[in-house]
Amino acid sequence: MYDHLVGDVVEKGPSRAVLRCGGVGYECRVSLTTATQLEVGRTQQVFTLLHVVDGTPSLLAFATRDERDLARRLLAVSSVGPAVALALLSVYAPAQLAAAIARDDVAALRRVKGIGQKIAERLCLELRDAMAAFHTAADGPTVTLPGQSADDAVAALVTLGFSEKDARDKVERVRRRPDGAAAADTETLVKAVLQM
């Protein structure tokens, strides 16, 4: 229904963004990969996917066509909804995710919150051939979200399907690690939790 939006980014978080297009603000669910490429106050284009479950629509937005196309393929797999698709695309860049599925790397998929053995195997079985032929654009530079807090990481994880208590506990566990994660930015915290 909607192919893309071009508008001013008026709000941005690790898992959602609001774009104002022609006086209308569109709230979009985004992956962490897309969130890092959006800048508040800048006019940008996102590629969209309207997903409806039980009569409730969600507008998903992606920085690239490749990311959107990959999300569309993921959502076609039984038991994969927007939260799981966005979690996968938050942990892995599209090229990395396509490569993991193409080589049947079930272990890599299971590192993502919400992906159990059966879903990981189903993703590989149903998408292996498509991913082998799926050519993604070269990965862009990694952009760090500036000055975000642990609370933003918790909010992102809640959007991705965690309970608030579980998200807060896991973020605190990551921040207590001796590897310097206490000072980590939101993107690093969310990726670390998703890989627990």
N, C-alpha and C positions, 0 to 999 in steps of 0.2 A: 504494500500500500504506500509506504513512504520509502523512497530510495535513499535520500540524503537530506540533511538540513544544513543550511549555511546561515550562521547567525552569531550574535555576540555571546560569549561565554560569560554568564552573569553569576554563576555559582559553580563550585567544583569541590568535590570530595574524592576520597579514594575509590568510591564505588558508585557515585552518582554525579551528574552534572546537569545544569539547567542552561539551555540555549534559548536566547530571545530572537525569534525570527518573525519579522513583520508585526511586532507588537505582542506576539504570543510567546509565552515561556514554555518550552518543552522540557519536562523532567525526564532524563534518560538514565538508565542503569548502564554503567560502564565497567570495563575491566580495569585493573590497575595499570595495565599496559597503555590503554587509551587515556586514562586519567593523567598519566605523566606527560602526555603530549598536548594537553589542553591548558590554556592560560586564561585566567579571568581577565576580562576587559578587552580581549582580542576577538576579532571576527574569524571564525574557523568553520570548517566543513567536517561533518561526521556522517558516516554511512549508517543507516538505520535498519532495524529489523523489528517489526511489531509482532510480539508473541502474546497469544491469548491462551490462558489456562482457566478453565471453569468460568468463563465469562469475564475474567479479570485481565485487562490488557497491560502489558509492560512494553515500553519502548526502549529497546537496547540500542546503544550507539557505539560506533567503532571508529578508530582513527583511520583505518585503511580498509579498502575493499576486501583484501585477503583475510583480514581478521573477521570481518562480517561473514564472508563466504564460509570460513572454517566454523564459525559459530552456528551458521545455518545447518551445516552438515552434522555438527555435534547434536543439535536439538532434534534432528531427525531420528536419533537413536533412542530406543525405548528407555525410560527411567532417567533420561538426561533433560533437565529443565534449565531455565536461565541461570539459577544460582550455581549449578555444577559447571555449565559452559563458561560462565564468567570466572569461576574459580580456576578452571584449567587455563584460561587465557590470561589470568593474573599471574600465574606461576611461570608459564612458558610463553615465549614469543610464538607467533603462528608457525614459523618455520621449524622451531624446536618441537612443538606439539605434533605437527604433521609428521616429522621424522620419527618421533617416539611411537606414534601409532603405526606407521608404515613398517617399523622393525619389530613390532609386537612387544614393546617395552612396557609390560604390564606393571613392573615395579615402579617405573617412573610415574606412571599415571596414578598409582595408589598413594603416592606421596601427597597428593592433593586432597584436601578436606572434602568429604562427600563421595569419594571414589573408592568403592570396595572392589574386591576381587572380581565379582561377577560383572560389574559395570565396566571395569577396565578391560576385561576379556571381551565383552560385547563390543566396546568401542574398537578394539583391534580387529575383531572378526568382521564387523560390518563396514568399517572404514579403511581397512588396510590397503585395498586396491586403489581406492579414491585418493588416499593420502600419498601413495607412491607416485601418482600422477599429478598431485597438487603442487603447483609451482608458486611459491610465495616470493614476494619482493624481498630484497635484502633488508635485514633488520636495521631500523634507525638507531641513532645514538640513544643510550640510556639517559633519561632525564630524571633527576631526583626531585621529589616533591619538597619544596622549601618549607622549613619551619613547621611541620605538622607534628602533632603530639600523639601520645599513646591513645588518647581518647578518640582521635580520628581513626586509628588502626582498629579499635574496638568497634566503632560505627561501621567501618568497612566490612569487618568480619560478620557482624550481625546481618548486614545486607546479603552476605554470601551464605547465610544459613546457620550461623552459630547462635546459640543463646547468648544473651548479654553476659551472664555470669561466666560461661565457658570461655567466651572471647576475652573477657577481662583477665581471667585466670591464666590463659595461655599467653597473652601479651606480657603479663607480669613475669611469667616463667622465662620467656625469651629475654626480657630486659634484665633478669638476674644472672644470665649466663656470663661466664668470665671472659668471653670473647669480645667484649665491648659493645654488646647489643643494647645496653642501657641508653646509649646516646644515639641509637639508630633512628633513621627517619621513618615515616609511616610506611612507605613502600617496603623497606627492609623488614620491618616488624610483621607486616601482613604476609609477605612471602615466607618468612621463617615460620609463622604459625601454620600456614597452609601446607608446609612441608613436614610438620610434626607427625 
